[in-house]
Amino acid sequence: MIQLEGVDSNMIANNITPFYVTHPGEVLKDEVEYRGISQRSLADQIGMSYKALNEILNERRPVTIETAMLFEAALGISAKTLLNLQMEYNMSQMSHNKTFLDRLSSIRKIAAVL
């Protein structure tokens, strides 16, 4: 990557790290509330327990491929978009996990001598 004088490398368009990563449950909860759909009726419509749906909407459970496709069918929100949000969220969480980062560092040191 070319370093431009006086330009912060974090501000280059394809190198921006978001300050706040969105869990897909936040997007889904906003949409459900905006449409005035009850969580219980949505859970019934897509064949999911109320508890599982509530945990997704409150960012305590991840969106899986299956649930993303169910939400796409019921709400018209792209499953791919929801899964991309989930992946970014998961990666952000791991990038702040010191134990995991230490493990990666160890692996990189071993790999560097191979």
CYANA upper distance limits for C-alpha pairs under 8 A (distance plus 0.5 A):
  3 GLN  CA      7 VAL  CA      8.01
  3 GLN  CA      9 SER  CA      7.47
  4 LEU  CA      9 SER  CA      8.49
  7 VAL  CA     11 MET  CA      7.80
  7 VAL  CA     12 ILE  CA      8.47
  8 ASP  CA     12 ILE  CA      7.84
  9 SER  CA     15 ASN  CA      7.57
 10 ASN  CA     15 ASN  CA      6.25
 10 ASN  CA     16 ILE  CA      5.75
 10 ASN  CA     17 THR  CA      7.45
 11 MET  CA     15 ASN  CA      7.25
 11 MET  CA     16 ILE  CA      6.24
 12 ILE  CA     16 ILE  CA      6.76
 21 VAL  CA     85 LEU  CA      8.50
 21 VAL  CA     88 GLU  CA      7.47
 21 VAL  CA     89 TYR  CA      6.21
 21 VAL  CA     92 SER  CA      7.60
 22 THR  CA     26 GLU  CA      7.30
 22 THR  CA     27 VAL  CA      8.25
 22 THR  CA     85 LEU  CA      7.03
 22 THR  CA     89 TYR  CA      6.84
 23 HIS  CA     27 VAL  CA      7.82
 23 HIS  CA     59 GLU  CA      6.82
 23 HIS  CA     85 LEU  CA      6.72
 23 HIS  CA     86 GLN  CA      6.48
 23 HIS  CA     89 TYR  CA      6.25
 24 PRO  CA     28 LEU  CA      6.75
 24 PRO  CA     57 LEU  CA      8.40
 24 PRO  CA     59 GLU  CA      8.21
 24 PRO  CA     63 VAL  CA      7.48
 24 PRO  CA     82 LEU  CA      6.03
 24 PRO  CA     83 LEU  CA      8.22
 24 PRO  CA     85 LEU  CA      6.11
 24 PRO  CA     86 GLN  CA      6.38
 25 GLY  CA     29 LYS  CA      6.37
 25 GLY  CA     56 ILE  CA      5.66
 25 GLY  CA     57 LEU  CA      4.62
 25 GLY  CA     58 ASN  CA      6.70
 25 GLY  CA     59 GLU  CA      5.84
 25 GLY  CA     62 PRO  CA      8.36
 25 GLY  CA     63 VAL  CA      7.97
 26 GLU  CA     30 ASP  CA      6.70
 26 GLU  CA     57 LEU  CA      6.54
 26 GLU  CA     58 ASN  CA      7.48
 26 GLU  CA     59 GLU  CA      7.33
 27 VAL  CA     31 GLU  CA      6.75
 28 LEU  CA     32 VAL  CA      6.60
 28 LEU  CA     57 LEU  CA      6.82
 29 LYS  CA     33 GLU  CA      6.57
 29 LYS  CA     57 LEU  CA      5.63
 29 LYS  CA     58 ASN  CA      8.12
 30 ASP  CA     34 TYR  CA      6.46
 31 GLU  CA     35 ARG  CA      6.63
 32 VAL  CA     36 GLY  CA      6.62
 32 VAL  CA     37 ILE  CA      5.83
 32 VAL  CA     38 SER  CA      7.79
 32 VAL  CA     39 GLN  CA      8.01
 33 GLU  CA     37 ILE  CA      6.78
 33 GLU  CA     38 SER  CA      8.24
 37 ILE  CA     41 SER  CA      7.48
 37 ILE  CA     42 LEU  CA      7.28
 38 SER  CA     42 LEU  CA      6.80
 39 GLN  CA     43 ALA  CA      6.49
 39 GLN  CA     50 TYR  CA      7.32
 39 GLN  CA     53 LEU  CA      7.71
 39 GLN  CA     54 ASN  CA      7.59
 40 ARG  CA     44 ASP  CA      6.71
 40 ARG  CA     50 TYR  CA      6.13
 41 SER  CA     45 GLN  CA      6.56
 42 LEU  CA     46 ILE  CA      6.75
 42 LEU  CA     74 ALA  CA      8.47
 43 ALA  CA     47 GLY  CA      6.37
 43 ALA  CA     48 MET  CA      5.36
 43 ALA  CA     49 SER  CA      6.33
 43 ALA  CA     50 TYR  CA      5.86
 43 ALA  CA     53 LEU  CA      6.76
 44 ASP  CA     48 MET  CA      6.78
 44 ASP  CA     49 SER  CA      7.82
 44 ASP  CA     50 TYR  CA      8.20
 45 GLN  CA     74 ALA  CA      8.16
 46 ILE  CA     70 LEU  CA      6.63
 46 ILE  CA     71 PHE  CA      8.14
 46 ILE  CA     74 ALA  CA      7.50
 48 MET  CA     52 ALA  CA      7.23
 48 MET  CA     53 LEU  CA      7.15
 49 SER  CA     53 LEU  CA      6.87
 50 TYR  CA     54 ASN  CA      6.51
 51 LYS  CA     55 GLU  CA      6.64
 52 ALA  CA     56 ILE  CA      6.88
 52 ALA  CA     61 ARG  CA      8.06
 53 LEU  CA     57 LEU  CA      6.71
 54 ASN  CA     58 ASN  CA      6.51
 55 GLU  CA     59 GLU  CA      6.61
 55 GLU  CA     60 ARG  CA      5.45
 55 GLU  CA     61 ARG  CA      5.81
 56 ILE  CA     60 ARG  CA      6.29
 56 ILE  CA     61 ARG  CA      5.17
 56 ILE  CA     62 PRO  CA      6.60
 56 ILE  CA     63 VAL  CA      7.17
 62 PRO  CA     86 GLN  CA      7.33
 63 VAL  CA     67 THR  CA      6.36
 63 VAL  CA     68 ALA  CA      6.52
 63 VAL  CA     82 LEU  CA      7.80
 63 VAL  CA     83 LEU  CA      7.34
 63 VAL  CA     86 GLN  CA      6.97
 64 THR  CA     68 ALA  CA      6.42
 64 THR  CA     83 LEU  CA      7.67
 65 ILE  CA     69 MET  CA      6.72
 65 ILE  CA     79 ALA  CA      7.92
 65 ILE  CA     83 LEU  CA      7.42
 66 GLU  CA     70 LEU  CA      6.81
 67 THR  CA     71 PHE  CA      6.63
 68 ALA  CA     72 GLU  CA      6.64
 68 ALA  CA     78 SER  CA      8.26
 68 ALA  CA     79 ALA  CA      5.12
 68 ALA  CA     80 LYS  CA      8.13
 68 ALA  CA     82 LEU  CA      6.69
 68 ALA  CA     83 LEU  CA      7.23
 69 MET  CA     73 ALA  CA      6.73
 69 MET  CA     78 SER  CA      8.40
 69 MET  CA     79 ALA  CA      5.71
 70 LEU  CA     74 ALA  CA      6.74
 71 PHE  CA     75 LEU  CA      6.04
 71 PHE  CA     76 GLY  CA      7.54
 71 PHE  CA     77 ILE  CA      7.14
 71 PHE  CA     79 ALA  CA      7.64
 72 GLU  CA     76 GLY  CA      5.03
 72 GLU  CA     77 ILE  CA      5.20
 72 GLU  CA     78 SER  CA      5.86
 72 GLU  CA     79 ALA  CA      5.93
 73 ALA  CA     77 ILE  CA      8.38
 77 ILE  CA     81 THR  CA      8.04
 77 ILE  CA     82 LEU  CA      8.10
 78 SER  CA     82 LEU  CA      6.96
 79 ALA  CA     83 LEU  CA      6.61
 80 LYS  CA     84 ASN  CA      6.55
 81 THR  CA     85 LEU  CA      6.71
 82 LEU  CA     86 GLN  CA      6.72
 83 LEU  CA     87 MET  CA      6.61
 84 ASN  CA     88 GLU  CA      6.70
 85 LEU  CA     89 TYR  CA      6.57
 86 GLN  CA     90 ASN  CA      6.56
 87 MET  CA     91 MET  CA      6.61
 88 GLU  CA     92 SER  CA      6.59
 89 TYR  CA     93 GLN  CA      6.72
 90 ASN  CA     94 MET  CA      6.78
 91 MET  CA     95 SER  CA      6.57
 92 SER  CA     96 HIS  CA      7.14
 93 GLN  CA     97 ASN  CA      7.14
 94 MET  CA    100 PHE  CA      7.41
 94 MET  CA    101 LEU  CA      8.28
 95 SER  CA    100 PHE  CA      8.45
 95 SER  CA    101 LEU  CA      7.36
 96 HIS  CA    101 LEU  CA      8.20
 97 ASN  CA    101 LEU  CA      6.67
 98 LYS  CA    102 ASP  CA      6.57
 99 THR  CA    103 ARG  CA      6.84
100 PHE  CA    104 LEU  CA      6.76
101 LEU  CA    105 SER  CA      6.68
102 ASP  CA    106 SER  CA      6.81
103 ARG  CA    107 ILE  CA      6.82
104 LEU  CA    108 ARG  CA      6.63
105 SER  CA    109 LYS  CA      6.78
106 SER  CA    110 ILE  CA      6.90
107 ILE  CA    111 ALA  CA      6.57
108 ARG  CA    112 ALA  CA      6.49
109 LYS  CA    113 VAL  CA      7.45
110 ILE  CA    114 LEU  CA      7.33
